[in-house]
Amino acid sequence: MKVLVESLDARLDHLKPAVKKTAIKVAGFLKQKNVYLEVCLLPTRLMNKNVLSFPAPKGFPRPDIKGRWLGEIYLNPSYIKENGENLVFMLIHGFLHLLGYMHDKKSDRIKMQNKEKELLQFLRIKL
């Protein structure tokens, strides 16, 4: 598992190690081996949302990486904090979207929420 965490605001750099460590733990729990993930920490001036996920397009060439590219997760830690949300939960939520979990239909939402709960318990995070 390879995780690249970038920050577009130096004030968010201190979060990079914890985000990377958590993403690796989440991947392990979800049995995602030999995968590559990119996470970008953004300030509110660049993104006025908590999390956005962009799954890797099928067949998109990435000769610069080894393994399967899952895609990209964009997090806005300031927005998350200001809205009383949890950064780890939003990372999990974004990660699950990369794996195809959705919440459009009630049945899909229940599956996703159950997986989120499992991951939060595994990471010992209480909301």
Backbone as a printed PyTorch tensor [residue, N CA C, xyz], in Angstrom:
tensor([[[  0.8520,  -1.1890,   0.0000],
         [  0.0000,   0.0000,   0.0000],
         [  0.8760,   1.2240,   0.0000]],

        [[  0.6220,   2.1060,  -0.9280],
         [  1.3520,   3.3680,  -1.0000],
         [  0.3210,   4.4880,  -0.9320]],

        [[  0.5740,   5.4360,  -0.0370],
         [ -0.3050,   6.5860,   0.1150],
         [  0.5350,   7.8500,  -0.0370]],

        [[  0.1060,   8.7150,  -0.9170],
         [  0.7300,  10.0170,  -1.0680],
         [ -0.2340,  11.0420,  -0.4860]],

        [[  0.2160,  11.7820,   0.5190],
         [ -0.6070,  12.8280,   1.1200],
         [  0.0620,  14.1670,   0.8320]],

        [[ -0.6690,  15.0240,   0.1740],
         [ -0.1830,  16.3560,  -0.1580],
         [ -1.0410,  17.4020,   0.5410]],

        [[ -0.4680,  18.5550,   0.7570],
         [ -1.1920,  19.6630,   1.3560],
         [ -0.9890,  20.8940,   0.4920]],

        [[ -2.0560,  21.6170,   0.2430],
         [ -1.9570,  22.8500,  -0.5330],
         [ -1.9930,  24.0750,   0.3700]],

        [[ -1.7480,  23.8490,   1.6420],
         [ -1.6570,  24.9290,   2.6210],
         [ -0.7030,  24.4550,   3.7180]],

        [[  0.3790,  25.1500,   3.9180],
         [  1.3910,  24.7400,   4.8970],
         [  0.8130,  24.5680,   6.2970]],

        [[ -0.2740,  25.2680,   6.5970],
         [ -0.8930,  25.1390,   7.9240],
         [ -1.5370,  23.7690,   8.1350]],

        [[ -1.6700,  23.0030,   7.0660],
         [ -2.2650,  21.6650,   7.1600],
         [ -1.2070,  20.5610,   7.1400]],

        [[  0.0420,  20.9260,   6.9370],
         [  1.1140,  19.9360,   6.8140],
         [  1.2210,  19.0140,   8.0240]],

        [[  0.9150,  19.5190,   9.2110],
         [  1.0470,  18.7010,  10.4170],
         [  0.0840,  17.5020,  10.4170]],

        [[ -0.9410,  17.5350,   9.5800],
         [ -1.9190,  16.4570,   9.5110],
         [ -1.4890,  15.3120,   8.5860]],

        [[ -0.5120,  15.5710,   7.7410],
         [ -0.1260,  14.5920,   6.7300],
         [  0.2810,  13.2330,   7.2970]],

        [[  1.1420,  13.1590,   8.3130],
         [  1.5270,  11.8280,   8.8220],
         [  0.3530,  11.0220,   9.3730]],

        [[ -0.5280,  11.6600,  10.1150],
         [ -1.6740,  10.9440,  10.6920],
         [ -2.6460,  10.4820,   9.6060]],

        [[ -2.8650,  11.3090,   8.5980],
         [ -3.7570,  10.9320,   7.4990],
         [ -3.1750,   9.7350,   6.7540]],

        [[ -1.8870,   9.7680,   6.4900],
         [ -1.2340,   8.6560,   5.7910],
         [ -1.3370,   7.3730,   6.6100]],

        [[ -1.0170,   7.4510,   7.8840],
         [ -1.0590,   6.2760,   8.7650],
         [ -2.4720,   5.6990,   8.8110]],

        [[ -3.4720,   6.5530,   8.9260],
         [ -4.8580,   6.0970,   8.9860],
         [ -5.2750,   5.4600,   7.6690]],

        [[ -4.9120,   6.0580,   6.5430],
         [ -5.2740,   5.5020,   5.2360],
         [ -4.6680,   4.1090,   5.0580]],

        [[ -3.4550,   3.9180,   5.5280],
         [ -2.8100,   2.6050,   5.4260],
         [ -3.5440,   1.5790,   6.2930]],

        [[ -3.9490,   1.9860,   7.4900],
         [ -4.7180,   1.0850,   8.3660],
         [ -6.0630,   0.7260,   7.7410]],

        [[ -6.7370,   1.7110,   7.1630],
         [ -8.0300,   1.4760,   6.5230],
         [ -7.8590,   0.5000,   5.3560]],

        [[ -6.8380,   0.7010,   4.5570],
         [ -6.5780,  -0.1930,   3.4190],
         [ -6.3280,  -1.6200,   3.8990]],

        [[ -5.5640,  -1.7650,   4.9570],
         [ -5.2960,  -3.0870,   5.4950],
         [ -6.5650,  -3.7700,   5.9700]],

        [[ -7.3900,  -3.0340,   6.7010],
         [ -8.6520,  -3.5810,   7.1960],
         [ -9.5470,  -4.0230,   6.0420]],

        [[ -9.5290,  -3.2520,   4.9700],
         [-10.3700,  -3.5490,   3.8060],
         [ -9.7080,  -4.5120,   2.8280]],

        [[ -8.5620,  -5.0620,   3.2300],
         [ -7.8240,  -6.0420,   2.4250],
         [ -7.4500,  -5.4980,   1.0440]],

        [[ -7.0590,  -4.2550,   1.0260],
         [ -6.6200,  -3.6030,  -0.2040],
         [ -5.0890,  -3.6350,  -0.2310]],

        [[ -4.5570,  -4.6160,  -0.9250],
         [ -3.1120,  -4.7880,  -0.9950],
         [ -2.6120,  -4.3310,  -2.3540]],

        [[ -1.3910,  -3.8950,  -2.3800],
         [ -0.7500,  -3.4720,  -3.6200],
         [ -1.5730,  -2.4020,  -4.3440]],

        [[ -2.0280,  -1.4100,  -3.5660],
         [ -2.8020,  -0.3110,  -4.1340],
         [ -2.0970,   1.0190,  -3.8560]],

        [[ -2.4780,   2.0070,  -4.6180],
         [ -1.9170,   3.3510,  -4.5060],
         [ -3.0650,   4.3440,  -4.3530]],

        [[ -2.9000,   5.2750,  -3.4300],
         [ -3.9390,   6.2480,  -3.1150],
         [ -3.3090,   7.6220,  -2.9520]],

        [[ -3.9900,   8.6380,  -3.4310],
         [ -3.5480,  10.0140,  -3.2410],
         [ -4.5890,  10.7560,  -2.4030]],

        [[ -4.1130,  11.4790,  -1.3900],
         [ -4.9780,  12.2820,  -0.5310],
         [ -4.4450,  13.7030,  -0.5530]],

        [[ -5.3400,  14.6530,  -0.7560],
         [ -4.9380,  16.0580,  -0.7870],
         [ -5.7140,  16.8230,   0.2830]],

        [[ -4.9800,  17.5550,   1.1030],
         [ -5.5710,  18.3920,   2.1530],
         [ -5.6680,  19.8170,   1.6230]],

        [[ -6.8810,  20.3330,   1.6050],
         [ -7.1210,  21.6330,   0.9880],
         [ -7.6890,  22.6390,   1.9790]],

        [[ -7.3650,  23.9080,   1.7730],
         [ -7.9940,  24.9600,   2.5780],
         [ -9.3640,  25.3150,   1.9880]],

        [[-10.1650,  26.0020,   2.7680],
         [-11.5160,  26.3640,   2.3430],
         [-11.5160,  27.2500,   1.1070]],

        [[-10.4940,  28.0530,   0.9210],
         [-10.4770,  28.9220,  -0.2560],
         [-10.4090,  28.1220,  -1.5710]],

        [[ -9.9970,  26.8460,  -1.4730],
         [ -9.9220,  26.0020,  -2.6690],
         [-11.0450,  24.9740,  -2.7670]],

        [[-11.6520,  24.6480,  -1.6340],
         [-12.7500,  23.6720,  -1.6380],
         [-13.6480,  23.9450,  -0.4450]],

        [[-14.9010,  24.2040,  -0.7110],
         [-15.8470,  24.5200,   0.3550],
         [-16.7620,  23.3190,   0.6400]],

        [[-16.1370,  22.1630,   0.8280],
         [-16.8360,  20.9200,   1.1500],
         [-15.9560,  20.1450,   2.1170]],

        [[-16.5300,  19.0880,   2.7140],
         [-15.7420,  18.2830,   3.6380],
         [-14.8470,  17.2740,   2.9180]],

        [[-15.4100,  16.5310,   1.9720],
         [-14.6450,  15.4930,   1.2790],
         [-15.1650,  15.3060,  -0.1410]],

        [[-14.2470,  15.0580,  -1.0310],
         [-14.5690,  14.6690,  -2.4050],
         [-13.6840,  13.4790,  -2.7520]],

        [[-14.2500,  12.5200,  -3.4600],
         [-13.4960,  11.3430,  -3.8850],
         [-13.6200,  11.1850,  -5.3880]],

        [[-12.5140,  10.8220,  -6.0020],
         [-12.4920,  10.5850,  -7.4350],
         [-11.8410,   9.2350,  -7.6940]],

        [[-12.6590,   8.2040,  -7.9320],
         [-12.0870,   6.8930,  -8.2290],
         [-11.2550,   6.9480,  -9.5020]],

        [[-10.2180,   6.1410,  -9.5300],
         [ -9.3650,   6.0840, -10.7230],
         [-10.1780,   5.5630, -11.9010]],

        [[-10.0770,   6.2200, -13.0390],
         [-10.7880,   5.7240, -14.2190],
         [-10.2390,   4.3630, -14.6360]],

        [[-11.1330,   3.4660, -15.0170],
         [-10.6890,   2.1390, -15.4560],
         [ -9.7890,   2.2710, -16.6740]],

        [[ -8.6790,   1.5770, -16.6150],
         [ -7.7580,   1.5710, -17.7420],
         [ -6.8900,   2.8020, -17.8670]],

        [[ -6.9830,   3.7330, -16.9120],
         [ -6.1570,   4.9430, -16.9740],
         [ -4.7130,   4.5580, -16.6870]],

        [[ -3.8060,   4.8440, -17.5990],
         [ -2.4150,   4.4190, -17.3950],
         [ -1.7030,   5.2500, -16.3240]],

        [[ -1.0300,   4.5720, -15.4280],
         [ -0.2110,   5.2160, -14.3990],
         [  1.1200,   4.4690, -14.3200]],

        [[  1.9720,   4.6260, -15.3310],
         [  3.2530,   3.9080, -15.3220],
         [  4.1760,   4.3640, -14.1840]],

        [[  3.8320,   5.4800, -13.5440],
         [  4.6570,   6.0080, -12.4570],
         [  4.4050,   5.2990, -11.1320]],

        [[  3.4050,   4.4290, -11.0660],
         [  3.1040,   3.7420,  -9.8080],
         [  3.0990,   2.2330, -10.0080]],

        [[  3.3230,   1.5410,  -8.9120],
         [  3.1980,   0.0850,  -8.9210],
         [  1.9030,  -0.2520,  -8.2090]],

        [[  1.2380,  -1.2680,  -8.6740],
         [ -0.0170,  -1.6500,  -8.0500],
         [ -1.2020,  -0.9640,  -8.7000]],

        [[ -2.3510,  -1.1520,  -8.0930],
         [ -3.6060,  -0.6060,  -8.6180],
         [ -3.8630,   0.7690,  -8.0080]],

        [[ -4.1310,   1.7360,  -8.8600],
         [ -4.4310,   3.0910,  -8.4050],
         [ -5.9070,   3.1460,  -8.0330]],

        [[ -6.1790,   3.4820,  -6.7630],
         [ -7.5670,   3.5790,  -6.3010],
         [ -8.2100,   4.8950,  -6.6990]],

        [[ -7.4390,   5.9750,  -6.6510],
         [ -7.9800,   7.2830,  -6.9800],
         [ -7.4970,   8.3400,  -6.0130]],

        [[ -8.2840,   9.4070,  -5.8910],
         [ -7.8940,  10.5680,  -5.0930],
         [ -9.0000,  10.9460,  -4.1100]],

        [[ -8.5660,  11.3670,  -2.9220],
         [ -9.4870,  11.8790,  -1.9100],
         [ -9.0360,  13.2910,  -1.5720]],

        [[ -9.9750,  14.2280,  -1.5960],
         [ -9.7000,  15.6130,  -1.2210],
         [-10.4270,  15.9060,   0.0840]],

        [[ -9.6920,  16.3680,   1.0700],
         [-10.2500,  16.6880,   2.3790],
         [-10.0120,  18.1460,   2.7140]],

        [[-10.9930,  18.7710,   3.3440],
         [-10.8490,  20.1370,   3.8330],
         [-10.9300,  20.0880,   5.3630]],

        [[ -9.7850,  19.9370,   6.0420],
         [ -9.7880,  19.8040,   7.5040],
         [-10.4520,  20.9700,   8.2320]],

        [[-10.2980,  22.1800,   7.7400],
         [-10.9040,  23.3370,   8.3980],
         [-12.4210,  23.2690,   8.3260]],

        [[-12.9420,  22.9720,   7.1630],
         [-14.3850,  22.8430,   6.9770],
         [-14.9300,  21.7290,   7.8700]],

        [[-14.2270,  20.6070,   7.8870],
         [-14.6370,  19.4630,   8.7000],
         [-14.7120,  19.8590,  10.1720]],

        [[-13.6960,  20.5200,  10.6530],
         [-13.6540,  20.9360,  12.0620],
         [-14.7510,  21.9550,  12.3660]],

        [[-14.9010,  22.9440,  11.4940],
         [-15.9020,  23.9980,  11.7110],
         [-17.3300,  23.4630,  11.7370]],

        [[-17.5630,  22.3260,  11.0640],
         [-18.9010,  21.7520,  10.9940],
         [-19.0890,  20.5890,  11.9720]],

        [[-18.1570,  20.4610,  12.9110],
         [-18.2870,  19.4390,  13.9510],
         [-18.1610,  18.0190,  13.4470]],

        [[-17.4860,  17.8600,  12.3240],
         [-17.2930,  16.5350,  11.7500],
         [-15.9270,  15.9910,  12.1690]],

        [[-15.6500,  14.7680,  11.7820],
         [-14.4180,  14.0990,  12.1750],
         [-13.5690,  13.8110,  10.9380]],

        [[-12.3160,  14.2250,  10.9730],
         [-11.4190,  14.0510,   9.8260],
         [-11.2370,  12.5780,   9.4680]],

        [[-11.0650,  11.7210,  10.4640],
         [-10.8860,  10.2920,  10.1960],
         [-12.1360,   9.7170,   9.5430]],

        [[-13.3030,  10.0920,  10.0480],
         [-14.5420,   9.6050,   9.4540],
         [-14.6400,  10.0360,   7.9900]],

        [[-14.2940,  11.2760,   7.6950],
         [-14.3780,  11.7660,   6.3180],
         [-13.3740,  11.0500,   5.4120]],

        [[-12.2030,  10.7200,   5.9440],
         [-11.2210,   9.9480,   5.1840],
         [-11.7900,   8.5620,   4.8730]],

        [[-12.3700,   7.9130,   5.8720],
         [-13.0040,   6.6050,   5.6810],
         [-14.1030,   6.7040,   4.6360]],

        [[-14.9410,   7.7050,   4.7630],
         [-16.0610,   7.9030,   3.8390],
         [-15.5450,   8.0340,   2.4000]],

        [[-14.5310,   8.8690,   2.2290],
         [-13.9470,   9.0430,   0.9030],
         [-13.3170,   7.7660,   0.3670]],

        [[-12.6350,   7.0370,   1.2390],
         [-11.9850,   5.7860,   0.8490],
         [-13.0360,   4.7780,   0.3680]],

        [[-14.1250,   4.6660,   1.0970],
         [-15.1750,   3.7260,   0.7040],
         [-15.7850,   4.0890,  -0.6460]],

        [[-15.9040,   5.3770,  -0.9270],
         [-16.3990,   5.7890,  -2.2470],
         [-15.4600,   5.3020,  -3.3450]],

        [[-14.1600,   5.3380,  -3.0860],
         [-13.2070,   4.8540,  -4.0890],
         [-13.3880,   3.3710,  -4.3780]],

        [[-13.9030,   2.6490,  -3.3830],
         [-14.1120,   1.2040,  -3.5410],
         [-15.5180,   0.8670,  -4.0470]],

        [[-16.2890,   1.9010,  -4.3770],
         [-17.5970,   1.6730,  -4.9720],
         [-18.7790,   1.7690,  -4.0240]],

        [[-18.5320,   2.0520,  -2.7610],
         [-19.6410,   2.2320,  -1.8230],
         [-20.3380,   3.5480,  -2.1390]],

        [[-21.6600,   3.5170,  -2.0890],
         [-22.4610,   4.7130,  -2.3650],
         [-23.5440,   4.8500,  -1.3040]],

        [[-24.2530,   5.9730,  -1.3460],
         [-25.3350,   6.1790,  -0.3990],
         [-26.5590,   6.8020,  -1.0530]],

        [[-26.7280,   6.5300,  -2.3330],
         [-27.8790,   7.0680,  -3.0590],
         [-29.1700,   6.3370,  -2.6790]],

        [[-29.1000,   5.0030,  -2.6710],
         [-30.2630,   4.1970,  -2.2930],
         [-30.1260,   3.8010,  -0.8280]],

        [[-31.2730,   3.5720,  -0.1890],
         [-31.2710,   3.2280,   1.2310],
         [-30.4370,   1.9790,   1.5090]],

        [[-30.5590,   0.9510,   0.6820],
         [-29.8080,  -0.2880,   0.9070],
         [-28.3030,  -0.0440,   0.7910]],

        [[-27.9060,   0.7840,  -0.1700],
         [-26.4860,   1.1190,  -0.3250],
         [-25.9930,   1.9470,   0.8590]],

        [[-26.8370,   2.8730,   1.3010],
         [-26.4780,   3.7280,   2.4420],
         [-26.2540,   2.8830,   3.6970]],

        [[-27.1070,   1.8860,   3.8980],
         [-26.9690,   1.0160,   5.0680],
         [-25.6580,   0.2330,   4.9990]],

        [[-25.3160,  -0.2950,   3.8160],
         [-24.0510,  -1.0340,   3.6470],
         [-22.8590,  -0.1290,   3.9490]],

        [[-22.9160,   1.0790,   3.4240],
         [-21.8030,   2.0100,   3.6310],
         [-21.6920,   2.4070,   5.1020]],

        [[-22.8140,   2.7140,   5.7270],
         [-22.7950,   3.0990,   7.1400],
         [-22.2860,   1.9620,   8.0180]],

        [[-22.6630,   0.7290,   7.7070],
         [-22.1710,  -0.4140,   8.4720],
         [-20.6650,  -0.5700,   8.3390]],

        [[-20.1510,  -0.3820,   7.1250],
         [-18.7070,  -0.4910,   6.9070],
         [-17.9780,   0.6510,   7.6130]],

        [[-18.5630,   1.8480,   7.5910],
         [-17.9680,   2.9780,   8.3140],
         [-17.8890,   2.6790,   9.8080]],

        [[-18.9590,   2.1140,  10.3620],
         [-18.9770,   1.7670,  11.7880],
         [-17.9060,   0.7330,  12.1170]],

        [[-17.7710,  -0.2760,  11.2510],
         [-16.7300,  -1.2950,  11.4510],
         [-15.3440,  -0.6590,  11.4960]],

        [[-15.0950,   0.2380,  10.5650],
         [-13.7850,   0.8850,  10.4830],
         [-13.5360,   1.7950,  11.6980]],

        [[-14.5490,   2.5250,  12.1070],
         [-14.4030,   3.3790,  13.2800],
         [-14.1010,   2.5440,  14.5220]],

        [[-14.7640,   1.4050,  14.6510],
         [-14.4920,   0.5100,  15.7810],
         [-13.0760,  -0.0350,  15.7010]],

        [[-12.6700,  -0.4460,  14.5110],
         [-11.3220,  -0.9690,  14.3010],
         [-10.2670,   0.0660,  14.6830]],

        [[-10.5090,   1.3090,  14.3120],
         [ -9.5630,   2.4000,  14.6130],
         [ -9.7530,   2.9760,  16.0100]],

        [[-10.7810,   2.4840,  16.7080],
         [-11.1110,   2.9500,  18.0610],
         [-11.4190,   4.4490,  18.0910]],

        [[-12.2380,   4.8440,  17.1410],
         [-12.6810,   6.2450,  17.0360],
         [-14.1360,   6.3030,  17.4710]],

        [[-14.4320,   7.1670,  18.4010],
         [-15.8100,   7.3750,  18.8380],
         [-16.2740,   8.7290,  18.3530]],

        [[-17.4320,   8.7290,  17.7400],
         [-17.9930,   9.9990,  17.2580],
         [-18.9990,  10.5310,  18.2310]]])
